[in-house]
Amino acid sequence: MLLRTCSNFRRFKISPVSSISVRNLTQSEASVALRPFYFAVHPDRFAKDPVIQSQNEKSLQIFNGYLSELFPEPLNARVKPVQISFSILQKETGEYQKVLIHLSGNDPQQIVRTALEKCKLSTDSLPKSSPKPSFSSSQSHWSDFYGSPPNFNEHDYGPSSSFYGQEFMDDFGGVEFNMWMDMDDIGRKSRKKKSSRIRANDLFANLSKLREVAIKKAEVHQKTTVRKKKSSRIRANDLFANLSKLREVAIKKAEVHQKTTEILEDDMEYLKRKTGVSNIIWEINWDIKYMRRAIKVVKQMLSSVPKDYQETIIYSLNKRKLIFGRGTYVTVDGSLQFGADDVPEKWMNLCLEAHQRRSKMKDLEDITNRVQKMLANTTLIIDPHKNLVKTVKELHTIYNKLGYRAKNDAQLQSLVSNTLIEIVSPYGELAIARDGILQIPSNVNFNLLKSFLLDFAPMSKKLHSTIQQEFERTDRLKRDCVQELNLASLTTDSGLDLGLVQKTIQRLISNGKIKSLVSGLSLHITTNNNVYVMNDGRISIPLDWV
């Protein structure tokens, strides 16, 4: 009877206590739902803060990679849980908020929902889940789902009125079956249950087995607790306590960095002689050893290509800057940027096409003049190391979007007069930088731009008139601090509030306890809340150190 019941159950593969699975989110639906999330965390929006830009770029790559693994069959995907972090801009306060997202499981809809909710974004664009109907062995529930109860033969399933038969239920101890459950798994579980000789509540028998395991786990827990207690004694931003620990580490790293720099300078001089390149710049926050590796790859590329290719590459670099950063392109000033994480083939193709790509520089000059006239001949700030093609496209976009209305609006012309303006990517926002520069996205709406200028154009002019004095005062304080504390150097992150930087430097000068600990070292002031040694031997100090 049991064998007949099992075989028939496997053939029908249905159960009165099963549940119906809902449809999974498709990849296209996920892309649509995530549009506000991508806009909020996109790295191009944080061009003024390289640290946040790099963090968001890496986290976005991990997020997209995790999500792509879930398609087209989420249930078969095998992905490891991972935690990522983004920084997003709070419109109300104008400050950055850190968002932690834990990626786990293989439900794409839950992953998308979590990302949106963590960033406080709407989840209305997510498709609504259909209810999961459940039904029991009663005839009425079968009728609800199938329309009429299935016609099962009593000869096949036994004389009992139960769907499975009482004999079947007795053998398996009342186990509830899922629609997709494999009967082999059920059999194994049943045999395992019967073969178990130790009852779960048998204290003596279980203690005999578990004593050694408990002792080992207690020892591991004790060691972990001790390490945590030791590490928690020093606060992350406690400057004096951390300097006592980190001074020797900083000295050793500085020595290694100095040796690496000397070797690197030799490699750079060779490349300058070989190609006539005017300067070599490392614009990415990676360790300097990667710069040396990149220069070696350039030297190998020159030696391995045919002679006519070699001459073209040398000509493309001659009297130009060579920049290593993110992305491979010709810059606004005609220099070449090699993507530090790109393959050498991309670098070589850029050199071979450099002459053709630099033809866009004439187009840049023309569209820059037209945009300046459109905005009352104001000064346009253009980063010389920005992507040439991308910059030309952004300037054309804003000119086509605002041209006629901006030229004929007297109020707008008055507002933008004598200001500094930077045209940023479509992913950017209307903003005023700390140095008074007005940042305007290339796809800006005319009415929004006018409203923004009414609020911030006067402030921009005032900031710009005073910012130079603040820069000079900060530089004087830096020089005084280097001299007072006998530092090798003192640097700061770009874009920091100059008032906060000045207060931090003044606190360093007035603190007598740290002078002996920082003497001869290089310090770097940053927004990072931890005191730590950087790869080049500088000690990173938070603005709010204690």
C-alpha positions as CSV (number, residue, x, y, z in Angstrom):
1,M,0.0,0.0,0.0
2,L,2.8,2.5,0.9
3,L,4.7,1.9,-2.4
4,R,1.5,2.4,-4.5
5,T,0.7,5.6,-2.6
6,C,4.3,7.0,-3.1
7,S,4.4,6.2,-6.8
8,N,1.0,7.8,-7.4
9,F,1.9,10.8,-5.3
10,R,5.1,11.3,-7.4
11,R,3.1,11.0,-10.6
12,F,0.6,13.7,-9.7
13,K,3.0,15.9,-7.6
14,I,0.3,17.9,-5.9
15,S,-0.6,18.3,-2.3
16,P,-3.6,19.7,-0.5
17,V,-1.4,21.6,1.9
18,S,0.9,23.2,-0.7
19,S,1.2,26.9,-1.6
20,I,1.4,28.5,-5.0
21,S,4.6,30.4,-5.9
22,V,4.3,34.0,-7.1
23,R,5.9,35.3,-10.3
24,N,9.5,36.5,-9.9
25,L,10.5,40.1,-10.8
26,T,11.9,40.3,-14.4
27,Q,15.2,42.0,-15.2
28,S,13.5,44.8,-17.2
29,E,11.1,45.4,-14.3
30,A,14.0,45.6,-11.9
31,S,15.8,48.1,-14.2
32,V,12.7,50.4,-14.3
33,A,12.2,50.2,-10.5
34,L,15.8,51.0,-9.8
35,R,16.0,54.2,-11.9
36,P,15.6,56.5,-8.9
37,F,18.1,54.5,-6.9
38,Y,20.7,54.7,-9.8
39,F,20.1,58.4,-10.0
40,A,20.7,58.9,-6.3
41,V,24.0,56.9,-6.0
42,H,25.5,57.4,-9.5
43,P,29.2,58.2,-9.2
44,D,29.0,61.1,-11.7
45,R,27.0,63.1,-9.1
46,F,30.0,63.1,-6.7
47,A,32.7,64.3,-9.0
48,K,33.7,66.9,-6.4
49,D,34.4,64.2,-3.8
50,P,36.7,61.5,-5.2
51,V,36.4,59.4,-2.1
52,I,32.6,59.1,-2.2
53,Q,32.7,58.8,-6.0
54,S,35.1,55.8,-5.8
55,Q,33.1,54.2,-3.0
56,N,29.8,54.5,-4.9
57,E,31.3,53.2,-8.1
58,K,32.7,50.1,-6.5
59,S,29.5,49.4,-4.5
60,L,27.4,49.9,-7.7
61,Q,29.5,47.4,-9.6
62,I,29.0,44.8,-6.8
63,F,25.2,45.6,-6.6
64,N,24.7,45.2,-10.4
65,G,26.9,42.0,-10.4
66,Y,24.8,40.5,-7.6
67,L,21.5,41.4,-9.2
68,S,22.6,40.1,-12.6
69,E,23.4,36.7,-11.1
70,L,19.7,36.3,-10.1
71,F,18.5,36.3,-13.7
72,P,17.0,34.6,-15.6
73,E,16.4,31.9,-12.9
74,P,16.6,33.3,-9.4
75,L,15.8,30.0,-7.6
76,N,18.9,28.4,-9.2
77,A,21.3,31.3,-8.5
78,R,24.1,30.7,-6.0
79,V,25.3,34.1,-4.7
80,K,27.2,34.9,-1.5
81,P,25.8,37.5,0.8
82,V,27.7,40.8,0.8
83,Q,27.4,44.2,2.4
84,I,27.9,47.4,0.4
85,S,27.8,51.1,1.3
86,F,26.7,54.2,-0.7
87,S,26.7,57.9,0.1
88,I,23.7,59.9,-1.0
89,L,23.1,63.6,-0.8
90,Q,20.3,64.8,1.6
91,K,18.4,67.6,-0.2
92,E,17.2,69.0,3.1
93,T,20.6,69.5,4.8
94,G,22.9,69.4,1.8
95,E,25.0,66.7,3.6
96,Y,26.0,63.2,2.7
97,Q,24.3,60.3,4.3
98,K,25.9,56.8,4.4
99,V,23.6,54.0,3.4
100,L,24.5,50.3,4.2
101,I,22.7,47.6,2.1
102,H,23.0,43.9,2.9
103,L,22.6,41.8,-0.2
104,S,21.5,38.2,0.6
105,G,19.1,35.6,-0.8
106,N,18.0,35.1,-4.4
107,D,14.8,37.1,-4.5
108,P,15.4,40.0,-6.9
109,Q,12.2,41.8,-5.8
110,Q,13.3,41.8,-2.2
111,I,16.8,43.1,-3.2
112,V,15.3,45.9,-5.3
113,R,12.9,46.8,-2.5
114,T,15.6,46.9,0.1
115,A,17.8,49.2,-2.0
116,L,14.9,51.6,-2.6
117,E,13.8,51.6,1.1
118,K,17.3,52.1,2.4
119,C,17.6,55.3,0.3
120,K,14.1,56.4,1.3
121,L,12.8,56.1,-2.3
122,S,9.4,55.1,-3.5
123,T,8.7,51.4,-4.2
124,D,5.5,52.1,-6.1
125,S,7.1,51.1,-9.4
126,L,7.6,47.5,-8.1
127,P,5.0,45.1,-9.5
128,K,2.4,44.1,-7.0
129,S,2.8,40.5,-5.7
130,S,-0.2,38.2,-6.2
131,P,-1.5,36.5,-3.1
132,K,-0.3,33.1,-2.2
133,P,-3.3,30.8,-2.0
134,S,-3.2,27.8,0.4
135,F,-5.6,25.0,0.7
136,S,-6.2,22.0,2.9
137,S,-7.4,18.5,2.2
138,S,-11.0,19.5,2.5
139,Q,-13.1,19.1,-0.7
140,S,-14.2,22.7,-0.6
141,H,-10.6,24.0,-0.9
142,W,-9.9,21.7,-3.8
143,S,-12.9,23.0,-5.5
144,D,-11.8,26.6,-5.0
145,F,-8.5,26.0,-6.7
146,Y,-9.2,23.4,-9.4
147,G,-12.9,24.1,-10.0
148,S,-13.9,20.6,-8.9
149,P,-12.2,18.0,-6.6
150,P,-9.8,15.6,-8.3
151,N,-11.2,12.1,-9.0
152,F,-8.9,9.8,-7.0
153,N,-9.6,6.1,-7.1
154,E,-10.0,4.5,-3.7
155,H,-8.4,1.3,-5.0
156,D,-5.2,3.2,-5.6
157,Y,-5.1,5.2,-2.4
158,G,-6.5,2.8,0.2
159,P,-9.8,2.5,2.0
160,S,-9.3,5.5,4.3
161,S,-11.2,8.7,3.6
162,S,-7.9,10.7,4.0
163,F,-6.3,11.8,0.8
164,Y,-3.0,10.0,1.6
165,G,-4.5,7.0,3.5
166,Q,-4.0,6.5,7.2
167,E,-1.3,3.9,6.7
168,F,0.8,6.4,4.7
169,M,0.3,9.1,7.3
170,D,1.3,6.8,10.1
171,D,4.5,5.8,8.4
172,F,5.6,9.4,7.9
173,G,4.5,10.7,11.2
174,G,2.0,13.3,9.8
175,V,4.7,15.1,7.6
176,E,3.1,17.9,5.5
177,F,4.1,17.6,1.8
178,N,5.0,20.5,-0.5
179,M,3.9,20.4,-4.1
180,W,7.5,20.2,-5.4
181,M,9.0,18.0,-2.6
182,D,11.0,15.0,-3.8
183,M,9.7,11.8,-2.4
184,D,13.3,10.5,-2.1
185,D,14.0,13.3,0.4
186,I,10.9,12.3,2.4
187,G,12.0,8.7,2.6
188,R,15.5,9.7,3.8
189,K,14.1,11.9,6.5
190,S,11.7,9.2,7.7
191,R,14.5,6.5,7.8
192,K,16.8,9.0,9.6
193,K,14.1,9.7,12.2
194,K,13.6,5.9,12.8
195,S,17.3,5.2,13.1
196,S,17.9,8.0,15.7
197,R,18.6,6.3,19.1
198,I,19.1,9.4,21.2
199,R,16.0,11.4,22.2
200,A,16.3,15.2,21.9
201,N,15.5,15.7,25.6
202,D,17.7,13.0,26.9
203,L,20.1,15.1,29.0
204,F,22.7,12.5,29.9
205,A,23.1,11.0,26.4
206,N,23.4,14.5,24.8
207,L,25.9,15.8,27.4
208,S,28.2,12.9,26.7
209,K,28.3,13.9,23.0
210,L,28.4,17.7,23.5
211,R,30.8,18.3,26.3
212,E,34.0,18.6,24.2
213,V,32.2,20.8,21.6
214,A,31.0,23.2,24.4
215,I,34.5,23.5,25.9
216,K,36.0,24.4,22.5
217,K,33.3,27.0,21.7
218,A,33.7,28.6,25.1
219,E,37.5,29.0,24.6
220,V,36.9,30.6,21.1
221,H,34.3,32.9,22.6
222,Q,36.6,33.9,25.5
223,K,39.5,34.8,23.1
224,T,37.2,36.8,20.8
225,T,35.8,38.7,23.8
226,V,39.3,39.6,25.1
227,R,40.3,40.9,21.7
228,K,37.2,43.0,21.4
229,K,37.7,44.5,24.9
230,K,41.4,45.4,24.0
231,S,40.5,47.0,20.7
232,S,37.6,49.0,22.2
233,R,39.8,50.8,24.7
234,I,41.0,53.4,22.2
235,R,38.5,55.6,20.4
236,A,39.0,55.8,16.6
237,N,39.4,59.6,16.6
238,D,41.6,59.7,19.8
239,L,44.7,61.4,18.2
240,F,47.1,61.1,21.1
241,A,46.4,57.5,21.9
242,N,46.5,56.4,18.2
243,L,49.7,58.4,17.5
244,S,51.4,56.5,20.3
245,K,50.7,53.2,18.5
246,L,51.1,54.4,14.9
247,R,54.3,56.5,14.9
248,E,56.7,53.7,14.1
249,V,54.3,52.3,11.5
250,A,54.1,55.7,9.8
251,I,57.9,56.1,9.8
252,K,58.4,52.7,8.1
253,K,55.7,53.3,5.5
254,A,57.2,56.7,4.7
255,E,60.6,55.2,4.2
256,V,59.2,52.5,1.8
257,H,57.2,55.2,0.0
258,Q,60.3,57.3,-0.4
259,K,62.3,54.5,-2.0
260,T,59.4,53.6,-4.3
261,T,59.1,57.3,-5.3
262,E,62.8,57.5,-6.2
263,I,62.5,54.4,-8.4
264,L,59.3,55.7,-9.9
265,E,61.0,59.0,-10.8
266,D,63.7,57.2,-12.8
267,D,61.0,55.3,-14.7
268,M,59.1,58.6,-15.4
269,E,62.3,60.3,-16.6
270,Y,62.9,57.4,-19.1
271,L,59.4,57.7,-20.4
272,K,59.7,61.5,-20.8
273,R,62.9,61.1,-22.8
274,K,61.5,58.3,-24.9
275,T,58.2,60.0,-25.9
276,G,58.7,63.7,-25.1
277,V,55.6,63.7,-22.7
278,S,55.6,66.9,-20.7
279,N,54.3,65.5,-17.4
280,I,53.0,62.3,-15.9
281,I,50.1,62.6,-13.4
282,W,48.6,60.0,-11.1
283,E,44.9,61.1,-10.5
284,I,43.6,58.0,-8.8
285,N,43.7,57.3,-5.1
286,W,45.5,54.0,-5.4
287,D,48.9,53.2,-3.9
288,I,51.8,54.6,-5.8
289,K,53.2,51.1,-6.6
290,Y,50.3,50.8,-9.1
291,M,51.6,53.9,-10.9
292,R,55.0,52.3,-11.4
293,R,53.3,49.2,-12.8
294,A,51.3,51.3,-15.2
295,I,54.4,53.1,-16.5
296,K,56.1,49.7,-17.0
297,V,53.1,48.6,-19.1
298,V,53.4,51.8,-21.3
299,K,57.1,51.0,-21.8
300,Q,56.3,47.4,-22.8
301,M,53.6,48.7,-25.2
302,L,56.2,50.9,-26.9
303,S,58.7,48.2,-27.3
304,S,56.3,45.5,-28.5
305,V,54.3,47.3,-31.3
306,P,55.5,47.7,-34.9
307,K,57.7,50.7,-35.7
308,D,55.0,52.8,-37.5
309,Y,52.6,52.3,-34.5
310,Q,55.4,53.2,-32.1
311,E,56.0,56.5,-34.0
312,T,52.3,57.3,-33.9
313,I,52.1,56.6,-30.1
314,I,55.2,58.8,-29.5
315,Y,53.7,61.6,-31.6
316,S,50.4,61.4,-29.7
317,L,52.2,61.8,-26.3
318,N,54.8,64.4,-27.4
319,K,54.5,67.7,-25.5
320,R,51.3,66.5,-23.8
321,K,50.5,65.4,-20.3
322,L,50.0,61.7,-19.6
323,I,47.3,61.1,-16.9
324,F,46.4,57.9,-15.2
325,G,42.9,58.0,-13.8
326,R,39.4,56.5,-14.3
327,G,38.5,56.0,-18.0
328,T,40.6,56.2,-21.2
329,Y,40.0,59.4,-23.3
330,V,41.4,62.7,-24.7
331,T,41.1,65.5,-22.1
332,V,39.8,69.0,-22.6
333,D,43.4,70.4,-22.9
334,G,44.4,67.7,-25.4
335,S,46.3,65.5,-22.9
336,L,45.8,61.7,-22.9
337,Q,44.3,59.9,-19.9
338,F,44.8,56.2,-19.6
339,G,42.3,54.3,-17.4
340,A,44.3,52.7,-14.6
341,D,41.9,49.7,-14.6
342,D,41.7,49.5,-18.5
343,V,43.6,47.1,-20.6
344,P,46.7,48.3,-22.6
345,E,44.9,47.7,-25.9
346,K,42.6,50.6,-25.0
347,W,45.6,52.8,-24.3
348,M,47.1,52.0,-27.7
349,N,43.9,52.6,-29.6
350,L,43.6,56.0,-27.9
351,C,47.1,56.9,-29.0
352,L,46.4,55.8,-32.6
353,E,43.2,57.8,-32.7
354,A,44.4,60.8,-30.7
355,H,44.8,63.1,-33.7
356,Q,41.3,62.5,-34.9
357,R,39.8,62.9,-31.4
358,R,41.6,66.1,-30.8
359,S,39.7,67.7,-33.7
360,K,36.9,68.1,-31.2
361,M,38.9,70.8,-29.5
362,K,37.8,73.3,-32.2
363,D,34.2,72.3,-31.5
364,L,34.8,72.9,-27.8
365,E,36.1,76.4,-28.3
366,D,33.1,77.3,-30.5
367,I,30.4,75.9,-28.2
368,T,32.1,77.4,-25.1
369,N,31.9,80.9,-26.7
370,R,28.2,80.4,-27.6
371,V,27.3,79.2,-24.1
372,Q,29.2,82.1,-22.5
373,K,27.3,84.6,-24.7
374,M,24.0,82.9,-23.8
375,L,24.9,83.4,-20.1
376,A,25.8,87.1,-20.2
377,N,29.5,86.5,-21.0
378,T,30.0,84.9,-17.6
379,T,33.1,82.8,-16.8
380,L,32.7,79.1,-17.5
381,I,34.8,76.8,-15.3
382,I,35.9,73.7,-17.3
383,D,38.2,71.1,-15.8
384,P,41.2,70.7,-18.2
385,H,41.4,67.0,-17.3
386,K,37.7,66.3,-18.1
387,N,36.7,64.1,-21.0
388,L,36.8,66.2,-24.2
389,V,33.9,64.4,-26.0
390,K,31.7,64.4,-22.9
391,T,32.3,68.1,-22.2
392,V,31.4,69.1,-25.8
393,K,28.2,67.0,-25.6
394,E,27.2,68.6,-22.3
395,L,27.7,72.1,-23.6
396,H,25.7,71.4,-26.7
397,T,22.9,70.0,-24.6
398,I,22.5,73.0,-22.4
399,Y,22.8,75.4,-25.3
400,N,20.1,73.6,-27.2
401,K,17.9,73.5,-24.1
402,L,18.2,77.1,-22.9
403,G,19.6,79.1,-25.8
404,Y,16.7,81.2,-27.1
405,R,14.9,81.7,-23.7
406,A,18.1,82.5,-21.8
407,K,19.3,85.1,-24.3
408,N,16.0,87.0,-24.2
409,D,15.3,86.8,-20.4
410,A,16.7,90.1,-19.0
411,Q,16.3,88.9,-15.4
412,L,18.3,85.7,-15.9
413,Q,21.0,87.7,-17.7
414,S,21.3,90.0,-14.7
415,L,21.5,87.1,-12.3
416,V,24.3,85.2,-14.0
417,S,26.4,88.2,-14.8
418,N,29.8,88.2,-13.0
419,T,29.3,84.7,-11.6
420,L,31.4,81.5,-12.1
421,I,29.5,78.7,-13.7
422,E,30.4,75.0,-14.2
423,I,28.3,72.8,-16.5
424,V,28.1,69.3,-15.0
425,S,26.7,66.0,-16.1
426,P,23.0,65.3,-16.4
427,Y,23.2,63.2,-13.3
428,G,24.3,66.3,-11.3
429,E,22.1,68.8,-9.4
430,L,21.8,72.5,-9.2
431,A,24.3,73.4,-6.4
432,I,26.6,76.1,-5.2
433,A,30.1,74.9,-4.3
434,R,32.1,76.2,-1.3
435,D,34.2,78.4,-3.5
436,G,31.0,80.1,-4.9
437,I,30.9,78.3,-8.3
438,L,27.4,77.6,-9.5
439,Q,27.0,74.0,-10.7
440,I,24.4,73.6,-13.4
441,P,23.4,70.2,-15.0
442,S,23.4,70.2,-18.8
443,N,19.8,69.0,-18.9
444,V,18.5,71.7,-16.5
445,N,14.9,73.0,-16.7
446,F,14.7,76.7,-17.5
447,N,12.3,77.6,-14.8
448,L,14.2,75.6,-12.1
449,L,17.4,77.3,-13.2
450,K,15.9,80.8,-12.9
451,S,14.4,80.0,-9.4
452,F,17.8,78.6,-8.3
453,L,19.6,81.7,-9.5
454,L,17.2,84.0,-7.7
455,D,18.1,82.2,-4.4
456,F,21.8,81.6,-4.8
457,A,23.4,83.9,-7.4
458,P,24.0,86.8,-4.9
459,M,25.5,84.3,-2.4
460,S,27.8,82.9,-5.2
461,K,29.2,86.4,-5.9
462,K,29.8,87.0,-2.2
463,L,31.5,83.7,-1.6
464,H,33.7,84.1,-4.6
465,S,34.9,87.5,-3.4
466,T,35.9,86.2,0.1
467,I,37.1,82.7,-0.8
468,Q,40.5,83.8,-1.9
469,Q,41.2,85.4,1.5
470,E,40.1,82.2,3.2
471,F,42.5,80.1,1.0
472,E,45.4,82.5,1.9
473,R,44.6,82.3,5.6
474,T,44.5,78.5,5.5
475,D,47.8,78.3,3.7
476,R,49.4,80.6,6.4
477,L,48.1,78.4,9.2
478,K,49.5,75.3,7.4
479,R,52.9,76.8,7.2
480,D,52.7,77.8,10.9
481,C,51.7,74.3,11.9
482,V,54.5,72.7,9.9
483,Q,57.0,74.9,11.6
484,E,55.6,74.7,15.1
485,L,55.2,70.9,15.2
486,N,58.3,70.2,13.0
487,L,56.2,68.3,10.4
488,A,57.5,66.9,7.1
489,S,54.2,68.2,5.4
490,L,50.6,69.0,6.1
491,T,47.9,68.3,3.5
492,T,44.1,68.3,3.4
493,D,41.3,66.7,1.3
494,S,40.0,68.9,-1.4
495,G,36.6,70.5,-1.0
496,L,36.7,70.7,2.8
497,D,35.0,73.5,4.7
498,L,37.9,76.0,5.1
499,G,36.6,77.2,8.5
500,L,36.7,73.7,9.9
501,V,40.1,73.1,8.5
502,Q,41.4,76.3,10.1
503,K,40.0,75.3,13.5
504,T,41.5,71.8,13.2
505,I,45.0,73.2,12.4
506,Q,44.7,75.7,15.3
507,R,43.9,72.9,17.7
508,L,46.9,70.9,16.5
509,I,49.2,73.9,17.1
510,S,47.8,74.6,20.6
511,N,48.0,70.9,21.7
512,G,51.4,70.5,23.4
513,K,51.1,66.7,24.0
514,I,51.3,65.6,20.4
515,K,54.3,67.6,19.3
516,S,56.9,64.9,20.1
517,L,54.7,62.2,18.5
518,V,54.2,64.0,15.2
519,S,57.7,65.5,14.8
520,G,59.1,64.6,11.4
521,L,55.9,63.0,10.2
522,S,53.4,64.0,7.5
523,L,49.8,64.7,8.4
524,H,46.7,64.7,6.3
525,I,43.4,66.3,7.4
526,T,40.3,64.5,6.2
527,T,36.6,63.8,6.9
528,N,37.4,60.1,7.7
529,N,36.6,59.6,11.4
530,N,39.6,57.3,12.0
531,V,43.2,58.0,12.8
532,Y,45.3,55.7,10.6
533,V,48.5,55.5,8.5
534,M,48.0,56.0,4.8
535,N,50.0,54.0,2.2
536,D,52.5,56.8,1.7
537,G,53.2,57.1,5.4
538,R,51.0,60.2,6.1
539,I,48.8,60.0,9.2
540,S,45.2,60.7,8.4
541,I,43.6,62.9,11.0
542,P,39.8,63.6,11.2
543,L,38.5,67.1,11.5
544,D,36.8,66.2,14.8
545,W,39.8,64.5,16.5
546,V,39.9,64.4,20.3
